[in-house]
């Protein structure tokens, strides 16, 4: 699974994209509201782990994660 942190501009907030190994979009959510989107894809119990990665990664970089 891959994670990308996208910097928002002006009134558009920061977002996170989760993609599978084929780079298909699995989840797209605001950095400050991850819960609902992650629950939809079955990662509700991994919210804290995913958000720790998101908070420590730079904007615009793709990072491979194993969850």
mmJSON file of the N, C-alpha and C atoms, coordinates in Angstrom:
{"data_MODEL":{"atom_site":{
"group_PDB":["ATOM","ATOM","ATOM","ATOM","ATOM","ATOM","ATOM","ATOM","ATOM","ATOM","ATOM","ATOM","ATOM","ATOM","ATOM","ATOM","ATOM","ATOM","ATOM","ATOM","ATOM","ATOM","ATOM","ATOM","ATOM","ATOM","ATOM","ATOM","ATOM","ATOM","ATOM","ATOM","ATOM","ATOM","ATOM","ATOM","ATOM","ATOM","ATOM","ATOM","ATOM","ATOM","ATOM","ATOM","ATOM","ATOM","ATOM","ATOM","ATOM","ATOM","ATOM","ATOM","ATOM","ATOM","ATOM","ATOM","ATOM","ATOM","ATOM","ATOM","ATOM","ATOM","ATOM","ATOM","ATOM","ATOM","ATOM","ATOM","ATOM","ATOM","ATOM","ATOM","ATOM","ATOM","ATOM","ATOM","ATOM","ATOM","ATOM","ATOM","ATOM","ATOM","ATOM","ATOM","ATOM","ATOM","ATOM","ATOM","ATOM","ATOM","ATOM","ATOM","ATOM","ATOM","ATOM","ATOM","ATOM","ATOM","ATOM","ATOM","ATOM","ATOM","ATOM","ATOM","ATOM","ATOM","ATOM","ATOM","ATOM","ATOM","ATOM","ATOM","ATOM","ATOM","ATOM","ATOM","ATOM","ATOM","ATOM","ATOM","ATOM","ATOM","ATOM","ATOM","ATOM","ATOM","ATOM","ATOM","ATOM","ATOM","ATOM","ATOM","ATOM","ATOM","ATOM","ATOM","ATOM","ATOM","ATOM","ATOM","ATOM","ATOM","ATOM","ATOM","ATOM","ATOM","ATOM","ATOM","ATOM","ATOM","ATOM","ATOM","ATOM","ATOM","ATOM","ATOM","ATOM","ATOM","ATOM","ATOM","ATOM","ATOM","ATOM","ATOM","ATOM","ATOM","ATOM","ATOM","ATOM","ATOM","ATOM","ATOM","ATOM","ATOM","ATOM","ATOM","ATOM","ATOM","ATOM","ATOM","ATOM","ATOM","ATOM","ATOM","ATOM","ATOM","ATOM","ATOM","ATOM","ATOM","ATOM","ATOM","ATOM","ATOM","ATOM","ATOM","ATOM","ATOM","ATOM","ATOM","ATOM"],
"id":[1,2,3,4,5,6,7,8,9,10,11,12,13,14,15,16,17,18,19,20,21,22,23,24,25,26,27,28,29,30,31,32,33,34,35,36,37,38,39,40,41,42,43,44,45,46,47,48,49,50,51,52,53,54,55,56,57,58,59,60,61,62,63,64,65,66,67,68,69,70,71,72,73,74,75,76,77,78,79,80,81,82,83,84,85,86,87,88,89,90,91,92,93,94,95,96,97,98,99,100,101,102,103,104,105,106,107,108,109,110,111,112,113,114,115,116,117,118,119,120,121,122,123,124,125,126,127,128,129,130,131,132,133,134,135,136,137,138,139,140,141,142,143,144,145,146,147,148,149,150,151,152,153,154,155,156,157,158,159,160,161,162,163,164,165,166,167,168,169,170,171,172,173,174,175,176,177,178,179,180,181,182,183,184,185,186,187,188,189,190,191,192,193,194,195,196,197,198,199,200,201],
"type_symbol":["N","C","C","N","C","C","N","C","C","N","C","C","N","C","C","N","C","C","N","C","C","N","C","C","N","C","C","N","C","C","N","C","C","N","C","C","N","C","C","N","C","C","N","C","C","N","C","C","N","C","C","N","C","C","N","C","C","N","C","C","N","C","C","N","C","C","N","C","C","N","C","C","N","C","C","N","C","C","N","C","C","N","C","C","N","C","C","N","C","C","N","C","C","N","C","C","N","C","C","N","C","C","N","C","C","N","C","C","N","C","C","N","C","C","N","C","C","N","C","C","N","C","C","N","C","C","N","C","C","N","C","C","N","C","C","N","C","C","N","C","C","N","C","C","N","C","C","N","C","C","N","C","C","N","C","C","N","C","C","N","C","C","N","C","C","N","C","C","N","C","C","N","C","C","N","C","C","N","C","C","N","C","C","N","C","C","N","C","C","N","C","C","N","C","C","N","C","C","N","C","C"],
"label_atom_id":["N","CA","C","N","CA","C","N","CA","C","N","CA","C","N","CA","C","N","CA","C","N","CA","C","N","CA","C","N","CA","C","N","CA","C","N","CA","C","N","CA","C","N","CA","C","N","CA","C","N","CA","C","N","CA","C","N","CA","C","N","CA","C","N","CA","C","N","CA","C","N","CA","C","N","CA","C","N","CA","C","N","CA","C","N","CA","C","N","CA","C","N","CA","C","N","CA","C","N","CA","C","N","CA","C","N","CA","C","N","CA","C","N","CA","C","N","CA","C","N","CA","C","N","CA","C","N","CA","C","N","CA","C","N","CA","C","N","CA","C","N","CA","C","N","CA","C","N","CA","C","N","CA","C","N","CA","C","N","CA","C","N","CA","C","N","CA","C","N","CA","C","N","CA","C","N","CA","C","N","CA","C","N","CA","C","N","CA","C","N","CA","C","N","CA","C","N","CA","C","N","CA","C","N","CA","C","N","CA","C","N","CA","C","N","CA","C","N","CA","C","N","CA","C","N","CA","C","N","CA","C","N","CA","C"],
"label_alt_id":[null,null,null,null,null,null,null,null,null,null,null,null,null,null,null,null,null,null,null,null,null,null,null,null,null,null,null,null,null,null,null,null,null,null,null,null,null,null,null,null,null,null,null,null,null,null,null,null,null,null,null,null,null,null,null,null,null,null,null,null,null,null,null,null,null,null,null,null,null,null,null,null,null,null,null,null,null,null,null,null,null,null,null,null,null,null,null,null,null,null,null,null,null,null,null,null,null,null,null,null,null,null,null,null,null,null,null,null,null,null,null,null,null,null,null,null,null,null,null,null,null,null,null,null,null,null,null,null,null,null,null,null,null,null,null,null,null,null,null,null,null,null,null,null,null,null,null,null,null,null,null,null,null,null,null,null,null,null,null,null,null,null,null,null,null,null,null,null,null,null,null,null,null,null,null,null,null,null,null,null,null,null,null,null,null,null,null,null,null,null,null,null,null,null,null,null,null,null,null,null,null],
"label_comp_id":["UNK","UNK","UNK","UNK","UNK","UNK","UNK","UNK","UNK","UNK","UNK","UNK","UNK","UNK","UNK","UNK","UNK","UNK","UNK","UNK","UNK","UNK","UNK","UNK","UNK","UNK","UNK","UNK","UNK","UNK","UNK","UNK","UNK","UNK","UNK","UNK","UNK","UNK","UNK","UNK","UNK","UNK","UNK","UNK","UNK","UNK","UNK","UNK","UNK","UNK","UNK","UNK","UNK","UNK","UNK","UNK","UNK","UNK","UNK","UNK","UNK","UNK","UNK","UNK","UNK","UNK","UNK","UNK","UNK","UNK","UNK","UNK","UNK","UNK","UNK","UNK","UNK","UNK","UNK","UNK","UNK","UNK","UNK","UNK","UNK","UNK","UNK","UNK","UNK","UNK","UNK","UNK","UNK","UNK","UNK","UNK","UNK","UNK","UNK","UNK","UNK","UNK","UNK","UNK","UNK","UNK","UNK","UNK","UNK","UNK","UNK","UNK","UNK","UNK","UNK","UNK","UNK","UNK","UNK","UNK","UNK","UNK","UNK","UNK","UNK","UNK","UNK","UNK","UNK","UNK","UNK","UNK","UNK","UNK","UNK","UNK","UNK","UNK","UNK","UNK","UNK","UNK","UNK","UNK","UNK","UNK","UNK","UNK","UNK","UNK","UNK","UNK","UNK","UNK","UNK","UNK","UNK","UNK","UNK","UNK","UNK","UNK","UNK","UNK","UNK","UNK","UNK","UNK","UNK","UNK","UNK","UNK","UNK","UNK","UNK","UNK","UNK","UNK","UNK","UNK","UNK","UNK","UNK","UNK","UNK","UNK","UNK","UNK","UNK","UNK","UNK","UNK","UNK","UNK","UNK","UNK","UNK","UNK","UNK","UNK","UNK"],
"label_asym_id":["A","A","A","A","A","A","A","A","A","A","A","A","A","A","A","A","A","A","A","A","A","A","A","A","A","A","A","A","A","A","A","A","A","A","A","A","A","A","A","A","A","A","A","A","A","A","A","A","A","A","A","A","A","A","A","A","A","A","A","A","A","A","A","A","A","A","A","A","A","A","A","A","A","A","A","A","A","A","A","A","A","A","A","A","A","A","A","A","A","A","A","A","A","A","A","A","A","A","A","A","A","A","A","A","A","A","A","A","A","A","A","A","A","A","A","A","A","A","A","A","A","A","A","A","A","A","A","A","A","A","A","A","A","A","A","A","A","A","A","A","A","A","A","A","A","A","A","A","A","A","A","A","A","A","A","A","A","A","A","A","A","A","A","A","A","A","A","A","A","A","A","A","A","A","A","A","A","A","A","A","A","A","A","A","A","A","A","A","A","A","A","A","A","A","A","A","A","A","A","A","A"],
"label_entity_id":["1","1","1","1","1","1","1","1","1","1","1","1","1","1","1","1","1","1","1","1","1","1","1","1","1","1","1","1","1","1","1","1","1","1","1","1","1","1","1","1","1","1","1","1","1","1","1","1","1","1","1","1","1","1","1","1","1","1","1","1","1","1","1","1","1","1","1","1","1","1","1","1","1","1","1","1","1","1","1","1","1","1","1","1","1","1","1","1","1","1","1","1","1","1","1","1","1","1","1","1","1","1","1","1","1","1","1","1","1","1","1","1","1","1","1","1","1","1","1","1","1","1","1","1","1","1","1","1","1","1","1","1","1","1","1","1","1","1","1","1","1","1","1","1","1","1","1","1","1","1","1","1","1","1","1","1","1","1","1","1","1","1","1","1","1","1","1","1","1","1","1","1","1","1","1","1","1","1","1","1","1","1","1","1","1","1","1","1","1","1","1","1","1","1","1","1","1","1","1","1","1"],
"label_seq_id":[1,1,1,2,2,2,3,3,3,4,4,4,5,5,5,6,6,6,7,7,7,8,8,8,9,9,9,10,10,10,11,11,11,12,12,12,13,13,13,14,14,14,15,15,15,16,16,16,17,17,17,18,18,18,19,19,19,20,20,20,21,21,21,22,22,22,23,23,23,24,24,24,25,25,25,26,26,26,27,27,27,28,28,28,29,29,29,30,30,30,31,31,31,32,32,32,33,33,33,34,34,34,35,35,35,36,36,36,37,37,37,38,38,38,39,39,39,40,40,40,41,41,41,42,42,42,43,43,43,44,44,44,45,45,45,46,46,46,47,47,47,48,48,48,49,49,49,50,50,50,51,51,51,52,52,52,53,53,53,54,54,54,55,55,55,56,56,56,57,57,57,58,58,58,59,59,59,60,60,60,61,61,61,62,62,62,63,63,63,64,64,64,65,65,65,66,66,66,67,67,67],
"pdbx_PDB_ins_code":[null,null,null,null,null,null,null,null,null,null,null,null,null,null,null,null,null,null,null,null,null,null,null,null,null,null,null,null,null,null,null,null,null,null,null,null,null,null,null,null,null,null,null,null,null,null,null,null,null,null,null,null,null,null,null,null,null,null,null,null,null,null,null,null,null,null,null,null,null,null,null,null,null,null,null,null,null,null,null,null,null,null,null,null,null,null,null,null,null,null,null,null,null,null,null,null,null,null,null,null,null,null,null,null,null,null,null,null,null,null,null,null,null,null,null,null,null,null,null,null,null,null,null,null,null,null,null,null,null,null,null,null,null,null,null,null,null,null,null,null,null,null,null,null,null,null,null,null,null,null,null,null,null,null,null,null,null,null,null,null,null,null,null,null,null,null,null,null,null,null,null,null,null,null,null,null,null,null,null,null,null,null,null,null,null,null,null,null,null,null,null,null,null,null,null,null,null,null,null,null,null],
"Cartn_x":[0.852,0.0,0.902,0.463,1.223,0.408,1.13,0.475,1.112,0.278,0.724,0.053,0.833,0.313,0.354,-0.812,-0.952,-1.226,-0.422,-0.561,-1.693,-2.594,-3.683,-3.217,-4.004,-3.687,-4.925,-4.684,-5.757,-6.812,-8.039,-9.117,-9.21,-8.378,-8.391,-7.475,-7.988,-7.184,-6.178,-5.279,-4.328,-5.075,-4.669,-5.307,-4.287,-4.788,-3.975,-4.647,-3.833,-4.328,-3.708,-4.516,-4.033,-4.259,-3.22,-3.313,-2.774,-3.315,-2.85,-1.615,-1.145,0.074,-0.07,-1.294,-1.543,-1.754,-1.605,-1.762,-3.207,-4.151,-5.568,-5.919,-6.664,-7.046,-7.973,-7.572,-8.379,-9.134,-8.44,-9.053,-8.438,-9.238,-8.836,-9.502,-8.702,-9.292,-8.475,-9.154,-8.484,-7.595,-6.482,-5.541,-6.203,-7.099,-7.736,-8.993,-9.406,-10.605,-10.401,-9.545,-9.255,-10.243,-10.936,-11.731,-12.71,-13.638,-14.714,-14.174,-13.239,-12.689,-11.923,-11.181,-10.42,-11.323,-12.408,-13.365,-14.017,-14.299,-14.921,-14.068,-12.739,-11.842,-11.318,-11.889,-11.524,-10.275,-9.849,-8.651,-8.972,-10.189,-10.615,-9.79,-9.308,-8.514,-7.057,-6.657,-5.274,-5.14,-6.165,-6.163,-4.948,-4.679,-3.562,-2.226,-2.041,-0.793,-0.602,-1.657,-1.588,-1.35,-2.039,-1.882,-0.504,0.118,1.488,2.434,2.238,3.041,2.789,1.51,1.132,1.743,1.667,2.174,3.685,4.393,5.858,6.416,5.561,6.058,5.901,6.787,6.69,5.575,5.149,4.13,4.723,3.882,4.278,5.137,5.425,6.243,5.353,5.723,5.02,5.812,5.117,5.786,5.061,5.837,5.25,5.094,3.9,3.655,3.125,3.417,2.917,1.948,0.669,-0.367,-1.221],
"Cartn_y":[-1.165,0.0,1.233,2.269,3.518,4.647,5.616,6.768,8.041,9.018,10.304,11.415,12.366,13.512,14.725,15.338,16.435,17.735,18.746,20.056,20.84,21.331,22.17,23.596,24.349,25.765,26.599,27.782,28.711,28.035,27.88,27.288,25.772,25.189,23.737,23.108,22.177,21.586,20.545,20.129,19.071,17.742,16.891,15.595,14.47,13.256,12.049,11.091,10.436,9.405,8.077,7.043,5.676,4.942,4.274,3.556,2.139,1.207,-0.177,-0.372,-1.622,-1.907,-1.606,-1.576,-1.195,0.313,1.01,2.465,2.916,2.02,2.365,3.072,4.152,4.919,4.104,3.932,3.219,4.182,5.238,6.214,7.585,8.606,9.998,10.76,11.331,11.969,13.162,14.048,15.202,14.738,15.407,15.044,15.135,16.087,16.273,15.419,14.635,13.781,12.42,11.57,10.308,9.179,9.214,8.096,7.463,8.231,7.69,7.028,7.663,7.131,5.832,5.773,4.564,3.417,3.733,2.693,2.07,2.885,2.389,1.347,1.477,0.532,-0.546,-0.618,-1.672,-1.413,-0.159,0.182,1.021,0.939,1.727,1.494,0.262,-0.051,0.397,0.831,1.257,2.773,3.519,4.982,5.604,5.227,5.829,5.54,4.324,3.93,4.696,4.794,5.509,7.001,7.58,9.01,9.35,8.44,8.666,8.767,7.897,7.938,9.238,9.611,10.831,12.067,12.156,13.323,13.464,12.367,12.41,12.454,12.414,12.424,13.798,14.132,15.425,15.42,16.604,16.743,16.363,15.778,15.507,14.279,13.52,12.311,11.081,10.058,8.776,7.849,7.225,6.328,4.975,3.904,2.565,2.178,1.652,1.213,-0.215,-0.959,-2.32,-2.368,-2.48,-2.542,-3.754],
"Cartn_z":[0.0,0.0,0.0,-0.674,-0.757,-0.143,0.41,1.034,0.474,0.178,-0.368,0.431,0.864,1.608,0.676,0.451,-0.504,0.241,-0.027,0.618,-0.021,0.807,0.321,0.103,-0.642,-0.873,-0.563,-0.045,0.311,1.185,0.689,1.488,1.337,0.484,0.29,1.341,2.145,3.221,2.707,3.599,3.291,3.205,2.266,2.062,2.049,2.248,2.174,1.199,0.375,-0.523,-0.115,-0.05,0.144,-1.159,-1.664,-2.93,-2.76,-3.544,-3.462,-4.341,-4.46,-5.215,-6.708,-7.228,-8.622,-8.763,-7.671,-7.569,-7.755,-7.479,-7.504,-6.2,-6.287,-5.11,-4.211,-2.948,-1.965,-1.065,-0.638,0.269,0.019,0.198,0.024,1.151,2.064,3.234,3.692,4.409,4.994,6.138,6.31,7.366,8.736,8.921,10.226,10.43,9.405,9.521,8.84,9.389,8.719,9.006,10.116,10.614,9.655,9.123,8.295,7.017,6.346,5.099,5.339,6.423,6.717,7.146,7.828,8.206,6.968,5.948,4.722,4.01,4.094,3.42,4.361,5.574,6.508,7.318,7.404,8.168,9.399,9.88,11.03,12.271,12.479,13.664,13.517,12.332,12.071,11.939,12.334,12.186,12.867,14.107,14.846,14.173,13.717,13.059,11.748,10.959,9.684,9.912,10.873,11.124,11.688,12.4,12.879,11.68,10.698,9.474,8.728,8.58,7.861,8.523,9.822,10.536,10.445,10.214,10.151,8.733,7.729,6.351,5.708,4.749,4.065,3.025,2.633,1.59,0.234,-0.616,-1.986,-2.193,-1.172,-1.299,-1.235,-1.988,-1.955,-1.055,-0.135,0.802,0.815,0.719,0.778,2.246,2.592,3.958,3.925,4.983,5.126,6.29,5.962,7.006,6.757],
"occupancy":[1.0,1.0,1.0,1.0,1.0,1.0,1.0,1.0,1.0,1.0,1.0,1.0,1.0,1.0,1.0,1.0,1.0,1.0,1.0,1.0,1.0,1.0,1.0,1.0,1.0,1.0,1.0,1.0,1.0,1.0,1.0,1.0,1.0,1.0,1.0,1.0,1.0,1.0,1.0,1.0,1.0,1.0,1.0,1.0,1.0,1.0,1.0,1.0,1.0,1.0,1.0,1.0,1.0,1.0,1.0,1.0,1.0,1.0,1.0,1.0,1.0,1.0,1.0,1.0,1.0,1.0,1.0,1.0,1.0,1.0,1.0,1.0,1.0,1.0,1.0,1.0,1.0,1.0,1.0,1.0,1.0,1.0,1.0,1.0,1.0,1.0,1.0,1.0,1.0,1.0,1.0,1.0,1.0,1.0,1.0,1.0,1.0,1.0,1.0,1.0,1.0,1.0,1.0,1.0,1.0,1.0,1.0,1.0,1.0,1.0,1.0,1.0,1.0,1.0,1.0,1.0,1.0,1.0,1.0,1.0,1.0,1.0,1.0,1.0,1.0,1.0,1.0,1.0,1.0,1.0,1.0,1.0,1.0,1.0,1.0,1.0,1.0,1.0,1.0,1.0,1.0,1.0,1.0,1.0,1.0,1.0,1.0,1.0,1.0,1.0,1.0,1.0,1.0,1.0,1.0,1.0,1.0,1.0,1.0,1.0,1.0,1.0,1.0,1.0,1.0,1.0,1.0,1.0,1.0,1.0,1.0,1.0,1.0,1.0,1.0,1.0,1.0,1.0,1.0,1.0,1.0,1.0,1.0,1.0,1.0,1.0,1.0,1.0,1.0,1.0,1.0,1.0,1.0,1.0,1.0,1.0,1.0,1.0,1.0,1.0,1.0],
"B_iso_or_equiv":[0.0,0.0,0.0,0.0,0.0,0.0,0.0,0.0,0.0,0.0,0.0,0.0,0.0,0.0,0.0,0.0,0.0,0.0,0.0,0.0,0.0,0.0,0.0,0.0,0.0,0.0,0.0,0.0,0.0,0.0,0.0,0.0,0.0,0.0,0.0,0.0,0.0,0.0,0.0,0.0,0.0,0.0,0.0,0.0,0.0,0.0,0.0,0.0,0.0,0.0,0.0,0.0,0.0,0.0,0.0,0.0,0.0,0.0,0.0,0.0,0.0,0.0,0.0,0.0,0.0,0.0,0.0,0.0,0.0,0.0,0.0,0.0,0.0,0.0,0.0,0.0,0.0,0.0,0.0,0.0,0.0,0.0,0.0,0.0,0.0,0.0,0.0,0.0,0.0,0.0,0.0,0.0,0.0,0.0,0.0,0.0,0.0,0.0,0.0,0.0,0.0,0.0,0.0,0.0,0.0,0.0,0.0,0.0,0.0,0.0,0.0,0.0,0.0,0.0,0.0,0.0,0.0,0.0,0.0,0.0,0.0,0.0,0.0,0.0,0.0,0.0,0.0,0.0,0.0,0.0,0.0,0.0,0.0,0.0,0.0,0.0,0.0,0.0,0.0,0.0,0.0,0.0,0.0,0.0,0.0,0.0,0.0,0.0,0.0,0.0,0.0,0.0,0.0,0.0,0.0,0.0,0.0,0.0,0.0,0.0,0.0,0.0,0.0,0.0,0.0,0.0,0.0,0.0,0.0,0.0,0.0,0.0,0.0,0.0,0.0,0.0,0.0,0.0,0.0,0.0,0.0,0.0,0.0,0.0,0.0,0.0,0.0,0.0,0.0,0.0,0.0,0.0,0.0,0.0,0.0,0.0,0.0,0.0,0.0,0.0,0.0],
"pdbx_formal_charge":[null,null,null,null,null,null,null,null,null,null,null,null,null,null,null,null,null,null,null,null,null,null,null,null,null,null,null,null,null,null,null,null,null,null,null,null,null,null,null,null,null,null,null,null,null,null,null,null,null,null,null,null,null,null,null,null,null,null,null,null,null,null,null,null,null,null,null,null,null,null,null,null,null,null,null,null,null,null,null,null,null,null,null,null,null,null,null,null,null,null,null,null,null,null,null,null,null,null,null,null,null,null,null,null,null,null,null,null,null,null,null,null,null,null,null,null,null,null,null,null,null,null,null,null,null,null,null,null,null,null,null,null,null,null,null,null,null,null,null,null,null,null,null,null,null,null,null,null,null,null,null,null,null,null,null,null,null,null,null,null,null,null,null,null,null,null,null,null,null,null,null,null,null,null,null,null,null,null,null,null,null,null,null,null,null,null,null,null,null,null,null,null,null,null,null,null,null,null,null,null,null],
"auth_seq_id":[1,1,1,2,2,2,3,3,3,4,4,4,5,5,5,6,6,6,7,7,7,8,8,8,9,9,9,10,10,10,11,11,11,12,12,12,13,13,13,14,14,14,15,15,15,16,16,16,17,17,17,18,18,18,19,19,19,20,20,20,21,21,21,22,22,22,23,23,23,24,24,24,25,25,25,26,26,26,27,27,27,28,28,28,29,29,29,30,30,30,31,31,31,32,32,32,33,33,33,34,34,34,35,35,35,36,36,36,37,37,37,38,38,38,39,39,39,40,40,40,41,41,41,42,42,42,43,43,43,44,44,44,45,45,45,46,46,46,47,47,47,48,48,48,49,49,49,50,50,50,51,51,51,52,52,52,53,53,53,54,54,54,55,55,55,56,56,56,57,57,57,58,58,58,59,59,59,60,60,60,61,61,61,62,62,62,63,63,63,64,64,64,65,65,65,66,66,66,67,67,67],
"auth_comp_id":["UNK","UNK","UNK","UNK","UNK","UNK","UNK","UNK","UNK","UNK","UNK","UNK","UNK","UNK","UNK","UNK","UNK","UNK","UNK","UNK","UNK","UNK","UNK","UNK","UNK","UNK","UNK","UNK","UNK","UNK","UNK","UNK","UNK","UNK","UNK","UNK","UNK","UNK","UNK","UNK","UNK","UNK","UNK","UNK","UNK","UNK","UNK","UNK","UNK","UNK","UNK","UNK","UNK","UNK","UNK","UNK","UNK","UNK","UNK","UNK","UNK","UNK","UNK","UNK","UNK","UNK","UNK","UNK","UNK","UNK","UNK","UNK","UNK","UNK","UNK","UNK","UNK","UNK","UNK","UNK","UNK","UNK","UNK","UNK","UNK","UNK","UNK","UNK","UNK","UNK","UNK","UNK","UNK","UNK","UNK","UNK","UNK","UNK","UNK","UNK","UNK","UNK","UNK","UNK","UNK","UNK","UNK","UNK","UNK","UNK","UNK","UNK","UNK","UNK","UNK","UNK","UNK","UNK","UNK","UNK","UNK","UNK","UNK","UNK","UNK","UNK","UNK","UNK","UNK","UNK","UNK","UNK","UNK","UNK","UNK","UNK","UNK","UNK","UNK","UNK","UNK","UNK","UNK","UNK","UNK","UNK","UNK","UNK","UNK","UNK","UNK","UNK","UNK","UNK","UNK","UNK","UNK","UNK","UNK","UNK","UNK","UNK","UNK","UNK","UNK","UNK","UNK","UNK","UNK","UNK","UNK","UNK","UNK","UNK","UNK","UNK","UNK","UNK","UNK","UNK","UNK","UNK","UNK","UNK","UNK","UNK","UNK","UNK","UNK","UNK","UNK","UNK","UNK","UNK","UNK","UNK","UNK","UNK","UNK","UNK","UNK"],
"auth_asym_id":["A","A","A","A","A","A","A","A","A","A","A","A","A","A","A","A","A","A","A","A","A","A","A","A","A","A","A","A","A","A","A","A","A","A","A","A","A","A","A","A","A","A","A","A","A","A","A","A","A","A","A","A","A","A","A","A","A","A","A","A","A","A","A","A","A","A","A","A","A","A","A","A","A","A","A","A","A","A","A","A","A","A","A","A","A","A","A","A","A","A","A","A","A","A","A","A","A","A","A","A","A","A","A","A","A","A","A","A","A","A","A","A","A","A","A","A","A","A","A","A","A","A","A","A","A","A","A","A","A","A","A","A","A","A","A","A","A","A","A","A","A","A","A","A","A","A","A","A","A","A","A","A","A","A","A","A","A","A","A","A","A","A","A","A","A","A","A","A","A","A","A","A","A","A","A","A","A","A","A","A","A","A","A","A","A","A","A","A","A","A","A","A","A","A","A","A","A","A","A","A","A"],
"auth_atom_id":["N","CA","C","N","CA","C","N","CA","C","N","CA","C","N","CA","C","N","CA","C","N","CA","C","N","CA","C","N","CA","C","N","CA","C","N","CA","C","N","CA","C","N","CA","C","N","CA","C","N","CA","C","N","CA","C","N","CA","C","N","CA","C","N","CA","C","N","CA","C","N","CA","C","N","CA","C","N","CA","C","N","CA","C","N","CA","C","N","CA","C","N","CA","C","N","CA","C","N","CA","C","N","CA","C","N","CA","C","N","CA","C","N","CA","C","N","CA","C","N","CA","C","N","CA","C","N","CA","C","N","CA","C","N","CA","C","N","CA","C","N","CA","C","N","CA","C","N","CA","C","N","CA","C","N","CA","C","N","CA","C","N","CA","C","N","CA","C","N","CA","C","N","CA","C","N","CA","C","N","CA","C","N","CA","C","N","CA","C","N","CA","C","N","CA","C","N","CA","C","N","CA","C","N","CA","C","N","CA","C","N","CA","C","N","CA","C","N","CA","C","N","CA","C","N","CA","C","N","CA","C","N","CA","C"],
"pdbx_PDB_model_num":[1,1,1,1,1,1,1,1,1,1,1,1,1,1,1,1,1,1,1,1,1,1,1,1,1,1,1,1,1,1,1,1,1,1,1,1,1,1,1,1,1,1,1,1,1,1,1,1,1,1,1,1,1,1,1,1,1,1,1,1,1,1,1,1,1,1,1,1,1,1,1,1,1,1,1,1,1,1,1,1,1,1,1,1,1,1,1,1,1,1,1,1,1,1,1,1,1,1,1,1,1,1,1,1,1,1,1,1,1,1,1,1,1,1,1,1,1,1,1,1,1,1,1,1,1,1,1,1,1,1,1,1,1,1,1,1,1,1,1,1,1,1,1,1,1,1,1,1,1,1,1,1,1,1,1,1,1,1,1,1,1,1,1,1,1,1,1,1,1,1,1,1,1,1,1,1,1,1,1,1,1,1,1,1,1,1,1,1,1,1,1,1,1,1,1,1,1,1,1,1,1]
}}}
